[in-house]
């Protein structure tokens, strides 16, 4: 799943205070999308190597 938080701080804190998750939207990701996100994260962290991503 991919979640996006509420963008306005007042809405965000109100959701937290009421015991709700402060999400604006969410959607299911495919295996390919998850792999792409993981690869991009590893690139940002400087940890890309030739090994498979899903070990």
C-alpha positions in Angstrom: 0.0 0.0 0.0 1.1 3.6 -0.6 -0.3 6.2 1.7 -0.2 10.0 1.4 -0.6 12.1 4.5 -2.9 15.0 5.0 -1.1 18.1 3.8 -2.5 20.7 6.1 -1.1 20.6 9.6 -4.4 21.5 11.3 -6.1 18.6 9.5 -3.2 16.3 10.3 -3.2 17.1 14.1 -7.0 16.9 14.3 -6.9 13.4 12.8 -4.2 12.3 15.2 -6.1 13.8 18.2 -9.3 12.0 17.2 -7.5 8.6 16.8 -7.7 8.5 13.1 -4.9 7.9 10.6 -3.9 11.2 9.0 -4.1 9.9 5.4 -5.4 11.8 2.4 -5.4 8.8 0.1 -4.0 5.4 -0.3 -3.7 2.9 -3.1 -2.4 -0.6 -3.7 0.9 -0.9 -5.5 2.0 -3.6 -7.9 5.1 -5.7 -7.4 6.8 -3.7 -10.1 5.9 -0.4 -8.5 7.3 -1.6 -5.1 10.5 -2.7 -6.8 10.9 0.7 -8.5 10.3 2.5 -5.2 12.9 0.3 -3.5 15.4 0.9 -6.3 15.0 4.6 -6.1 15.3 4.6 -2.3 18.5 2.6 -2.6 19.9 5.0 -5.2 19.2 7.9 -2.9 21.0 6.2 -0.1 23.9 5.2 -2.3 23.3 1.5 -1.8 22.5 0.2 -5.2 24.2 -3.1 -6.1 23.8 -5.9 -8.5 22.0 -8.3 -6.1 18.2 -8.8 -6.4 16.1 -6.3 -4.5 13.7 -8.8 -3.0 16.1 -11.1 -1.0 
